[in-house]
């Protein structure tokens, strides 16, 4: 699946919300995780729907690979695996 804007009524949006909710619950810094449409590539005017961190080093937190992993989530176990991978990433600062 290509990175793109996802409508709120699509199943993939719910997957992003589920991952964002778990990340927020696990945040030791009180960060908020929200699903929003932001630029993937400003020069190409290409936006995508992704997870952003607010209130503690505001930023987009998903790489294109992480985003792809979220899109194929089917179970709660998949959510946990994706969250563990994201939180274990070299540049993830909310720990």
N, C-alpha and C positions, 0 to 999 in steps of 0.2 A: 504494500500500500504506500502510495506517495504521500509525503507530508502535505497536509492541506487543512483548510478550515473545516471543522466538523460541526454540524448542526446539533443543537441541544437535544433534539429528539432521536438522534442516532445512537445505537448501542455503544459505539466507540467512545462517545462523550461520557457515558456512565462509567466506562472503564477508567478514563482519566480522572473522574471525580473520585472513584474508589481508591485509586493510588494516592491522590492528593489528600484524601481524608486520613489514610493510614500514616502518611508522612507527617501530617499535622499532629496526629496523636502521639507520635514518637519523638517530636521535636523537643529537645531539652532547652531550647532557647525561646520557646513560645512563638516560633515562626508560624505564619499562616501560609497555606498552600492553596492556590486558586487556579482554576482552569480558565484560560483566556486566549483570545486571538492576538497574536503578536507577529512581528516580522520574522520570517525564516531567512529571507534575503531582501533587504531594503532596496537594493539597486534594481532588483527584478520585480519589485512590488509584490513579492510572494509572501503570503501570510500562512500561518498554521495555528492550529489550536493545540496548546501545550500546557504544561504545569509551570507556574511561576511561584517563587517564594517571595513573601512580603513580610516586612517587619524585622527581618534579620538578613542583612546582605541581599537585598532584592535582586532577583535574577531569574532567568529561565533555568530550569533544572534538568530538562531532558535533552539528551543527545538524540540525533536521528535514530540511532540503534535502540536506545531506551524507548523512544516513541513507538518504534516498530514492535518492540516486546509488549508494550501496553496494548497495542491494537489486537494482539492475538490472545489476550487473557481470556480464559474460559472458566476458571475456578478460583475460589478464595486462596487456594494454595499457590496458584499462578500469581495472584496479587502479592502474596508474601514474598515469593521469589524475586519478582520484579523490584519490589521495595528494597529488599536486601541488596540487590545488585546496585540500585541507585545510591543507597546510603553507603555502600562500600567503595564507591568510586573515588578516584584520586582527588577530584576537585570538589566533592560534596563537603560543604563546610558546616552544616547543621548537625554536629554530633558532640 
